[in-house]
Amino acid sequence: MRTCGTLHWVLCAFVLWCVATCCFVSMYWGVDSASVRRYMRATGSRRPQTPLNQHQARPTVQNVSGPTTPAPAATRPRLPAPTRPPGAHVERTPRPARGNHTAAPPRRKSPPRRQGRAAVAMVFILVRRESAGVRDVFRRIFAGSGVRFMFVLGTCCLVPDASREEYTCDAAANRAPATNAERLRRSRECASEDAAIQAHVAQYGDMLVSNATDVYRNLPAKVRFMLQWGVHNTDCDYFVKVDEDHFVSPAALSQFVSLQPRDAYSVVGEIVTGGGVNRDGKWRELTYRRGSPAATYPRFPLGSRGWIMSRQVAAHLALHARHLFDYQGEDVSVGIWLDESSIAGRVQWISSPNMRGDGNCLAPGALVVGHQLSPEHIRQCWDKRSTTGLNA
């Protein structure tokens, strides 16, 4: 009797376990009689099968008029595979990343490049946050030219000017620390600038704000940011970098670029060869060939004249942007990045007399003229060139 009673309870427990398991599976997978019947009709099965999850292969439906095709997925959509910019190459030994990098722009599939058209350019103008006046001057210059342009800014540095190290956003060790009142005042100034910039972004749509603080030492980070954005969001064949104290001739620039090959690996500007590495002052280099007093830079385009980079070169740098080390300036950084890259032997360095640094914006054929030109000087250059027909 005891044995029968024990078996009875074991049998009841087993039945209850089976019922509970079936209920759990039904609730978890959402399998009810209606869904089972729909699934059987769709697959032609005679018996219900376990619903799919993301780890199982898709069932196939035989199409009598063609090859086997996958059935509609019953799972969550998978993310698309990341795309590689056209013309880019894979670095075998990427350099270690350095701090204070900008966040990469949204990675989109590069727009298709239309065949059979002449090369076109995208102009990036590196400006300070407070330079609203010069942005208005450039908008007037580029209006109706057909040349695309974008301003590149950084974020606000919360360290008050009087307490920070020159050219950086770091608190200076040899200066008195900022008081709470000064920090609060600076925070309010940043909030006011942010509101004005966001209003201009909404109004004009021609401003890019990177995550790097808006200081001189972060110019390399701005360049990496602009190249990534240009490669991932435009189909332009050349990217032009200028500063807010440069004059740009959109018509001459468009004509020059249209005559260039679309598949070139080139950098155009005033190319410096054998430039010495400075160890003090504004262009102080603390990292490149440290300990070598007679060190020289590899070839680089002089930043005060602006430069033009082909899409193939920009795509390579954009692909490896997060592995690139920021040196003291954006121009020497570009030179070092390319000198240490796998495409170093393919890059053509082209010096052009039309990338000028003498301030003579009336010179025929001038593409970019620098530097240290005031907004008023840039506006006068444009008016004079319009009068003489140089802007046509």
Order of alpha helices (4+ residues) and beta strands (2+ residues): alpha-alpha-beta-beta-beta-alpha-beta-alpha-beta-alpha-beta-beta-alpha-beta-beta-beta-beta-alpha-alpha-beta-beta-beta-alpha
